[in-house]
Amino acid sequence: MAQLFSLGIIARMDTDHLYPRLPSKFGPKVAAFPECSYGAVRVTLVLADGRRIRDVIIGADAICKIGQKLIQSESDLDFLVTNISDIER
């Protein structure tokens, strides 16, 4: 958690903040990407409808930030995590 704190992100998985978790099938792929800062990974999400969501920060298998916007729950997203079809570096 200290690593994500340096990015301005506190990735506590508790009842106050239910950070949107990536589908588990993407865990190994994200883990293979190089870190951008203290354990976090910067990726592009590819959605089933073809949209690409760039500049996404993943920490602890959760979407923590998109661009400058902190993500604290799935309601902060304009897509469903179930619609993620791929993740690119």
C-alpha positions in Angstrom: 0.0 0.0 0.0 2.9 2.4 0.7 3.9 2.0 -3.0 0.5 3.1 -4.2 0.5 5.9 -1.7 3.4 7.5 -3.5 1.1 7.8 -6.6 -1.6 9.5 -4.6 -3.5 6.3 -4.5 -4.5 4.3 -1.4 -5.7 0.9 -2.6 -7.6 -0.2 0.5 -10.0 -2.9 -0.3 -12.6 -2.3 2.3 -16.3 -1.5 2.5 -15.8 2.3 2.1 -14.0 1.9 -1.2 -14.7 -1.1 -3.5 -12.1 -0.4 -6.2 -13.1 -2.1 -9.4 -11.2 -5.3 -9.7 -9.9 -6.7 -12.9 -11.3 -10.0 -14.1 -8.9 -12.6 -12.7 -8.0 -13.9 -16.2 -5.9 -10.7 -16.6 -3.9 -11.1 -13.4 -0.9 -13.0 -15.0 -0.8 -10.7 -18.0 -0.7 -7.5 -15.8 1.8 -9.1 -13.5 4.1 -9.6 -16.5 4.1 -5.9 -17.4 6.8 -3.6 -16.1 6.0 -1.4 -13.2 5.5 2.3 -13.9 5.9 3.2 -10.2 6.2 1.3 -7.0 4.3 -1.8 -8.0 1.6 0.0 -10.1 1.3 -0.8 -13.8 0.1 1.6 -16.5 -2.0 -0.1 -19.2 -4.6 0.4 -21.9 -7.8 -1.4 -21.5 -9.5 -2.8 -24.6 -13.3 -3.1 -24.3 -15.6 -5.5 -26.1 -17.1 -2.6 -28.1 -13.6 -1.6 -29.4 -13.0 1.4 -27.2 -9.5 1.8 -25.8 -9.1 3.3 -22.3 -5.6 4.6 -22.1 -3.5 5.8 -19.1 -5.0 3.3 -16.7 -3.2 2.6 -13.4 -3.6 -0.9 -12.0 -2.6 -1.6 -8.5 -3.3 -4.8 -6.5 -5.4 -6.1 -9.5 -7.7 -3.0 -9.2 -8.3 0.0 -11.4 -7.1 2.8 -9.3 -6.7 5.7 -11.7 -7.6 6.7 -15.3 -5.6 9.7 -16.4 -5.9 12.2 -13.5 -9.2 10.7 -12.2 -9.0 8.6 -9.1 -11.3 5.6 -9.3 -12.9 4.4 -6.1 -15.8 2.3 -7.3 -17.1 0.9 -10.5 -19.6 3.7 -10.6 -16.6 6.0 -11.4 -16.2 4.2 -14.7 -18.1 4.7 -17.9 -17.8 1.0 -18.7 -18.2 -2.3 -16.9 -15.2 -4.3 -15.9 -16.9 -7.4 -17.4 -16.6 -5.6 -20.8 -12.8 -5.6 -20.7 -11.7 -7.9 -23.5 -7.9 -7.3 -23.4 -5.2 -5.3 -21.6 -2.3 -3.8 -23.5 0.9 -2.2 -22.3 
